[in-house]
Amino acid sequence: MKILREATVAVLICGDLSLEKHKGYWVQDCSAATENLLLAAHAKGLGAVWLGVYPREERVDGLRKLLGIPEHVIPFSLVPIGHPAEQKPPAERYNPSRIHFNRW
């Protein structure tokens, strides 16, 4: 993948099931960690992208094998970070019909 080959660094966010305090919430924890990493990179003027790993078993297994990750640790997302090659304008995805007040 070109993004990974050209990135200065990549961070693999993982969930350690042996450290779970509330079963199943590791996904939310890893999602928050991934988003915080993206925001921090952006604040530093760097480019970063969230590459999904979990729940795609072939990706989980591939990274587990490549990096020697134990079974109780689940690779969740991979975030390559570097200097952006281009500046893209913000995506215009706002759709007011998707906003609901007090009820659907």
N, C-alpha and C positions, 0 to 999 in steps of 0.2 A: 504494500500500500504506500503510495507516494507521500501521504501526510506523515506517516511514521518515519520514513527514510529521511525526510528533510527537517523533522522536528529536532530542536536542540535537546529536549528531554521529553519523556513520557512518564506519566504517573498511573499506576494501576491501583485502583481503589478496590479493596477487598472487604468482605464481611467474615468475621471470625465467629463461627457458631458456638465455640466454647466460651465466648465472652458475652453471649446474649443475656440480657436481663429480662426482656420481654420477647418471647418466641415469635419469630417472623418479622419483627420490626427492623431487622438489620437492613432490609431493602430501603426503608425510609431513611435510615441513618446514612447509608452509602449514597443515596440520591442527594441528600442535603450536603454531604461532604463533596460530592462531584460538582454540584452547583456553586458551592462556596469557592472551590478551586477555580472554576471558570470565571467567576466574578473577580477574584483576586488577580488572575492573569490579565484580565481586561483592564483592571485598574492600574496595572503596571505597564500598559501599552503593548502587551503581548497577545498573540493569537493562540487560541486553544479550542478544541472541539471534543465533545462527548461522544466517544465511540462505545456503543452498547456491547456488553459481553454477556452478562446474565439476562435472561434465562436460556440463551442459545447454548445448548450442551456442547456443540462442537467447538465453540469459542472458549467456554469454560474449561473443557478438557484440554484443548490445545495450549492455553496459557498455563494451566496447571502443570502440564507435562514440560513445557518449555522452561518454566521458572522453578520447577520442583516444589510447587505449592501443595501443602498437605490437604487431605480430604475435608477437614473441618473448616478450612478457609475457602471461601467462594469468591473468585474474581468477579467483580460487578461491572466496572467500567474502566476504560483506558482513555486517558486524556493526554494527547500529544500537545506540547507547549513550545512555542517558538516565536520568531518575529514574522508577522503576517506578510505574505507576498503581495497582497492586494487589500484595498479598503472597500468593503461592500457597504451600501447604505442599509439602514435598519429595515427589516422585513415589515411590511404593512399587513398585519394579520388581524387587527382589531375588527370585530364584528359585533355591533351593538345588539343584534338579535340574540346573542349568546349570554347576555347579562339578564339575570332574573332577580327580582326583589321580593323577598318574603315568601314566595312560592314559585313553582315552575310555571 
